[in-house]
């Protein structure tokens, strides 16, 4: 009788633990602020996967508890191990097969990468929330864009094939032209405005390390007169870009698990079929204000509406992008990422000088840098602080975070501008041109993505063209 009571107690505890894990939801506001997928309107993908894995583990434990066998025989253990090994081996075989047969989009080298040469990709960019469970109100974003991404024989986005070019441009997805079509990317627009040849060496997910290496391996042989290097404020100053361990990461267990096609396929299936369930949101920007008790209250002020009136457009961004602007000038200057990035730009400048090439650095600000000054008078400091507190503890009280962020927004750009002035490197800022265009009621950024719309691409091309015209006139 006592043994059965112990079994029932263990069973009850296991069931209660499982129920508690299912009852307690993930932090919805935090994960929406991070633009992470929510399943069933309650759980992150990792949380839900853990819940599913708990079920067979619990069943195995209960089977063991209620088994009538007093002691496991060697045959039982052998059978259990054999079945387990067979399952693991089958999973590994399927994963290896999927890795071999999956489409390859990039060719990776030691310090750089490029796309598969001589390929053409097409699709439709839909400016909608990246997750089914998103902000409490989700107004319409930028109209759909049918795009074509043409990759040349060198593995970069170009429809021309010349041996020499007047201008070569370096950068990440903002230079390559994410989510816009070939003819809408700013390097193509710049070529038309300048009536010159421009070669696009931009590569999505690139960083200053790859910019330097790509210039040496591909740019110099094109004999350009000008090299344009675009720095994106959002990720080009990360110390991780320069980590010596990055070359070994691909073979780590963690990375192999993350890049597993089988795991990714299962995750995509969860997101596709369980993400839309139980969202229970009104997707109307004119709904009544959300009360503080609402689980998504801290993200309810996004997307931002700019400007007021009939021409208003909407913009959202991740909380981590906002928190990046909390650094003081000294913290940024002394950060490993800033030092390494500026050293890399100096190396690019030296290479350009050795080859009689003019170097121009273009500064691409992130969304909060451009948008926050435009809404400082109508954005509640309390809401902004609550939003930032989702990811950062020990924030200053009341409205101080708002004032700190607004004060610190220009710091990174000013540091780069001063560096370029000292090093005699051309410097072009896109911050005010983008801000001005947005104030006019034109949508320079996508609503639910960090990248530029075709309008933002036009701003970049026009601003750089004006700078090049002005500097060339002064140098004559």
N, C-alpha and C positions, 0 to 999 in steps of 0.2 A: 504493500500500500504506500509506504514511504517513497519507494522508487518511482511509482506512478505519479505521486505528488510532485517530486522533483522534476520529472519530465514535463508535467503540465506547467510548472513555474517557468522552466526554460523556454517552453513553447510560447507562453504568454509574453515573456520578456522580448523574444525575437519578433513576435507580431507587433508589439507596441513600438519597438524601435523602428521597424519598417513603416508603420503608420505615421510615426512622428516625422520621418524623413519625407514622406509623401505629403503630409499636411503642411509642413513649413515650406513656403515658397522661396525662391531666390530673391535677392534684392532687385526688384523690378526697375526702380528708378536708376540705380547705379548702372545696371546693364543696358538700359536704354541710352543713358548718357555715354556709354562706351560703344553704342551701336552693336551690341551683341544679340544674337538670336535668342528668342524666348519660345519655348515649346508649351503648348496647352495653356498659354497665358500665365504660366506660373514658374517654369523652370528654365535655367540655361541648359545648353546641350550637355555640358559636363555633369551638371546636377542630375539631369534626366538619365544619362548613361549610368551614373552611379546607382540610381534607383533600380534600374533594370538589372544591373549586375548583382545587386543585393538579393534579388529574388532567387536565382539558382543557388547562391551561397547559403541562403536561409533554408532552402529545401534540402540541400545536402546535409546541413547540420541537423535538421529535424529528422531526416531519414536515419542518420547515425544515432540520434537520441532514442528514437522509437524502434530501432532495429531489435529483433528478438535474439540475434546472435550476441553472445556474451563476449566473444573475442574474434577478431578478424584473422582469417587464415592467410598463409602466404599466397594462395591462389587468388583470394579476394584482392589483396594488395597489388598483385601482378596484373589482374584484370583492370583494376582502377587506373594504374599507371599506364598500361597499354592503351586504354581508351583515351586518356588525357593526352598522351603523346601523339596519338593518331589525329586528334582534333587540332592540336597545336601545329603538327606537320601539315595538315590540310590547309590551315589558315595561311601558313607561310608560303606554301606552293601557290595558292590563289593570289596572294599579295605580290609575289615575284612575277607571276604571269601578267598581272595588271600593270606592274611597273614597266615591263618589257613592251607591252602592247599599247600603253597610253600615248596620246599625242604629245609630242615634244614642242614646246613653245620657245624655249631658250637654249642656247648653247653656252655653257658655263666654262670659263677659263679660270686661271689662278686669281687674277685681280680685276677681272671684268667679265662681262657676258654680253651677248647680243641675241637677237631673234634668229629663227631659222631662215636662212637666205632664200630669196626668190619665192616668197609665199604671199598670199593675199587673204586677209580675213575680213569678214563683213558681219554686221549685226545691227541691232537697234539699241541705242542708249535711252533707257527710260529713267527719268529723274523722279524716282519714287524712293521711299525709305528702303534701306538695304535689308531691313528685317520686317517680317509681317507684324510683329508686335513692336510698335514704335511710340512716338510722341502722342499725347492725348488728342491733339489736332494735327492732321497731316494735309495741309493745303496742297494744291497742285504745284508741281515743280516746273522746270523748263520743258518746253515741248519735246516730243521724241525726236531723236536724231538718227537717221540711217547713215551709218558710217562704213567706210572702207579703210582698211589698214594695209598699205602696200609696203612690203619689205623687199629691199633690193639685194643684189648679189653679195654685198658685204654684211648684211644682216641688220640694216637700219632702215628707218622709215623715209624713203625717198622714191619718187617716181622718175627722177632724172638720173642719168648715168654718164657723168663726165669724168675726165681724168683730173681736171683742176676746177676749183671753186673759189669764188671771191671771198665767201664767208663760210666758216664752219661753226656750228653751234653745239655746245655741250650741255648736258643737264639730265634731269630725271623725267618722270611722266609729264611734268609741266612743259618740258621742251619737246618730248616726243609727240605730245598732243593726245592725252587720254580722253576717250569718250567723244572725240570729234572726228570728222572725216578728213581724209588726206588734204583736201583743198582748204580746210578750215584751220589747220594747225598754223601757229604764228610764224614759224620759219618759212612756210610757203607764202604767207601773206607779206612777210618782210621782203622776200625776193621780188615780188610784184611791185611793191612800193619803191624799192631801191633800184629796180631794173638791173639786178645783179643775180649771180648764181649763189644759192645758199644750200649747204649740205647739212642735213639734220643727223647729228650723232647722239641725240637724246635717247635715253633708254629708261623705261619704267623700272622703278626700284633701284635706280642708280644712286650713287653718292660721290662725294669728291674723290675718293680713291679710284672709282671706275672712270670718272671724268678725265683724270690725269692719264690713266693707262690707255683709254680709248683715243685720246689725243695723240699719244705717242705711236700707237699701232695703226691708226686709221686716218687721223686728221692731218698730220704733217705731210703725208704723201700727196695730199690734195692741193698743196701749195697755196693755202689761203692768205689773203691780205689781212683779214680780221678773224679773230676767234672770239666768240661770244660764249661766256660761261654763265649759265643761269643757276643761282643758288636759291633753293626753296627753304624758307624759314622753318617749315614744319619738321624736317628731318635731316637736313644736311649738316647740322651741328651736333649730331649725336656721337658720343665717344665710341659707341658700338660699331660705327662704320669703319673704325680703324683698328678693331680688335685683331690681334695676331691669331686668335683661336678660331676665327671664322672659317678658315680652310679645313679645320678638323671637325667642324660641327656636323657636316653632312653624314659622318659615319658614327655619330653618337646614337645611342639607343633612343634618346628623347626625340632627336630629329627624324630618325627612321620611322618612329611611331607617328609623328606629326605629318610626315609626307606619305604615309601609307595610303595607296589608292583605295584599298578596301575600307579602311577607317573613314576616309573622306567620302566614299560612296554611301556608307551607312549614315554618316552625319548629314549629307545632303538629303537623303531620304527622310530622315527625322525632320529636317527643316522644311522640306517641301510639303509633307503631309501633316505634320503636327504643329508647325509654326502658325498657320492661319487659324487654328482652332482656339476658341475661347478668348479672342482678342477683346471683344466687348468694348469697342471704342467708337466714338462718333468722329468721323473724319470731316468735320465741318469747321473751318476757322472762325465761324461766327457763333459758336456755342457759348453758353454762359461760362463765366470764370470758374475754374476748378478750385474746390475748397482745399485748405491745408491738410485735411484728413485723407485726401485722395492719395493712393500709393505713388502716383506719378506727378504729384504737385511740384516737386523740385525740378522737373524738366518741362513743365507746362508752358513756360515762357518761350520755348522754342517750337517751331522755327520763328526767327525774328522777322517782323514785317518792316521793310524799308523800301521807299519812303512812305509817309502817310499819304492817303488819297487813292485815286483810281489806278495809279501806276505802281502800286505797291508790289514788291516781290518778296519771296520768303527765303530765309537762309538758316541752316542748322549746322552745328559743329560738335565735335566730341569734347568731353570735359577735359581730356588730357591736353588738348591744344590750348585751352584757356590757362591751365595750370602752368604750362611752359613759360608763360609771361610773368610769373611771380619772381623770377630770378632778378637780383639786383645787377647793376652794371659790373661790379667787381666779381660777383659769382659767375657771370657769363664769360667775362674776359679770362678768368682763371680756370674755367672748365676745360677738361681735356679735349672735348669735342670742338670747342671754339679754336683752341690753339692748333689742333691738328688740321682743321679745315682751312684756317688762314695760312698755315705752312704749305698746304697743298696748293692753294691759289698762288702763293709765291713761287712754287715750283713750276706751275703752269706758265706764270709770267716770265720766268727765266727761260723756259723752253721757247716761248713765243719771241722773246727778245733775241735769242740766238738765231732764230730763223726769220728775223725782220718782220714779225707779225704783230699787229696791234691787238691787245687784249682788252675786252670790255666785260665787266661783271654786271649781270642784271640781277637785282634783288626781287624775288617773288615772295610777298608776304602771305601769311596764312589768313584764314577767314576772320578769326577774332581780331587780329591786328587791324584789318580794314573796317570791320563792322562796328565794333564796340563804341568808338567815338561818335558814331552816327546815332546811337540810341542811348547815350549816357543820361539824357534828361527824362527818358520814359521807361527805362529799365530799373526795376526795383533792386536796390542794393541787397536787400534781404534775400530775394530769390537768387540773385547771382551768388551770394555767399553760400546758400544752401546747396546750390548746384555744385560749386567747387568742393564743398564739404563731403560730397559723395565719394571723392577719391583722396582727399587730403585732410588730415587731422590738424588740430591746433592752429586753425586759421585765426587771424585777428578778429575782434568782435565787430558787430554792426556793419557799418558801411565801409570800413577800412579796406577790405579786399578789393572792392570796386575801385577805390582811389589808387591803390597800389598797382593793380593791373593796368589802369589807364595811364599811370605815370610810367610804367615799365614797358609798355607796348613798343615804343620806338628804340629801345636800348640795343637790341641785336642788330637792327638795321644801321643805327648810327655807328656802332663799332666797326661794322664791315665797311661803311662809307669812309670812315677815318683811315682805316687800314689801306683802302684802295688809293686814297689821296696820298698817303705817305709813300706807297709803292709805285706811284704814277700809273695806276691802272684805271681805265675808264670805269665809271660807276653810273648805273641807271636804276632808279627806284620806280617800281610799279605801284607803290602804295597809294599815293594821291591820285594818279590817273584812274585806278580801279575804284577808289572811293568816290571820285567825282562822277564816274559813269553810273555807279549804283544810286547815287543821290538823284540822278536824272530819271530814275525809274527803269533803267536798263539792267538786265540780269547778267552780271559778269561772272558769278559763280553759280554752279548748280545748287539747287536747294538742299539736296540730300547727299551731296558728294563734295569733296574738298577741291575739285578741279574747276578750271575755267570753262564756261560755255563758249560758243563761237564768238560772243561779244567780248568776253575776257581775252580770248586769243587776239581779237582785233586791237584791243587796248595795248597788249604787249607789243604787237608788231608796229603800231603807230608810234608808241612812245620810243621804242628803240630806233625807228626810222628817223624821228625828229632829232634824237641825240646824235645819230651818225651824220646827218646832214649838217648839224650845227658844228660838230667837232671838225669835220672835214673842211668846212668853210673857214674856220679859225686857223686851221693848220696850213692853209694855202697862202 
